[in-house]
Amino acid sequence: MAFLGQELEPKGQKILGTPRCVKDLLEEELFEHRRDLFTEVDLVFFDTASLYFEGRGGESIGKRGHNKDHRPDLYQMVVGMALDVEGRPICCEMWPGNTADVKTLIPLVKRMRERCRLREIAVVADRGMVSKATLEAFEKSDPPVRYILGVRMRRQKEVNSSVLGSRARWFESVPERNNAKDPAPLKVKEVWVKERRYIVCLNEEERRKDAHDREAILAHLKEQVRSGDKILVGNKGYRRYLKVEGSGHFVIDEKQVKTEERYDGIWVLRTNTDYNAETVAQAYKALWTVEDIFPTTQSILETRPI
């Protein structure tokens, strides 16, 4: 790993302010090996993970930040991985451990374009990578960066009202399962808000599970509230359904219960691609390939402890 991080000669050679190292050269050579005259990266799947340092590790890149491993006491770094549509890694990048996910996507795209000599690129990423600044940068890029990005349904007013409130008809992409090995059911619909294109996706199986889980939580909560148990307020899953009355007692927030029902089995995507709604939804679901590669590399490469 120290060999992969060695800076290349001549010293000081940089891409977007980051010194080029052996890792960069190997990634570029591997990508070049499978390039042909018409090579474009139709879809790039991107996600991040964190690795923490033990002992005296992490003096340079190690910072304290949002620790996904629940070790806020240790320094960490953020690792980003980009895969192509065949599930083959294109590159990985590293940032200080206090770098927010929303600040990783734009630098990754810029470095890929420069290092791999790509003009056309389409990025698929989860909702944690999205910000208004990111979308504006993608749209203003020359040529524009195409994207399929998850959005936060509860926090974005436009999505919560206009998109989820749309009465557009559902299209059944994948029917209900006949046996456990069949693909998960999927319905999609396209919603436009001015020039912004959204794809709303629904998994009926997941919708029923969400409703069942909520009913179980509410049944347990009602028992606890009747007995005056306030300890459950520390549980995020329970706390969202509680409110305080004027007398200071906890009661079930029926309005919030009805609000949560709107999100059962639903996820929303935003895209500027010309793919049909079904293709957009299936592309986003393929993000599991990059999410799966992190535990795989951690076990095979034994990246812990550092």
Secondary structure as GFF3:
##gff-version 3
##sequence-region A 1 306
A	DSSP	beta_strand	14	15	.	.	.	ID=ss1
A	DSSP	beta_strand	18	19	.	.	.	ID=ss2
A	DSSP	alpha_helix	22	33	.	.	.	ID=ss3
A	DSSP	beta_strand	41	52	.	.	.	ID=ss4
A	DSSP	beta_strand	76	83	.	.	.	ID=ss5
A	DSSP	beta_strand	89	96	.	.	.	ID=ss6
A	DSSP	three_ten_helix	101	103	.	.	.	ID=ss7
A	DSSP	alpha_helix	105	116	.	.	.	ID=ss8
A	DSSP	beta_strand	121	125	.	.	.	ID=ss9
A	DSSP	three_ten_helix	127	129	.	.	.	ID=ss10
A	DSSP	alpha_helix	132	140	.	.	.	ID=ss11
A	DSSP	beta_strand	146	150	.	.	.	ID=ss12
A	DSSP	alpha_helix	157	158	.	.	.	ID=ss13
A	DSSP	pi_helix	159	163	.	.	.	ID=ss14
A	DSSP	beta_strand	171	174	.	.	.	ID=ss15
A	DSSP	beta_strand	186	193	.	.	.	ID=ss16
A	DSSP	beta_strand	196	202	.	.	.	ID=ss17
A	DSSP	alpha_helix	204	226	.	.	.	ID=ss18
A	DSSP	three_ten_helix	231	234	.	.	.	ID=ss19
A	DSSP	alpha_helix	236	239	.	.	.	ID=ss20
A	DSSP	beta_strand	242	244	.	.	.	ID=ss21
A	DSSP	beta_strand	250	252	.	.	.	ID=ss22
A	DSSP	alpha_helix	254	261	.	.	.	ID=ss23
A	DSSP	beta_strand	266	271	.	.	.	ID=ss24
A	DSSP	alpha_helix	277	285	.	.	.	ID=ss25
A	DSSP	alpha_helix	288	300	.	.	.	ID=ss26
###
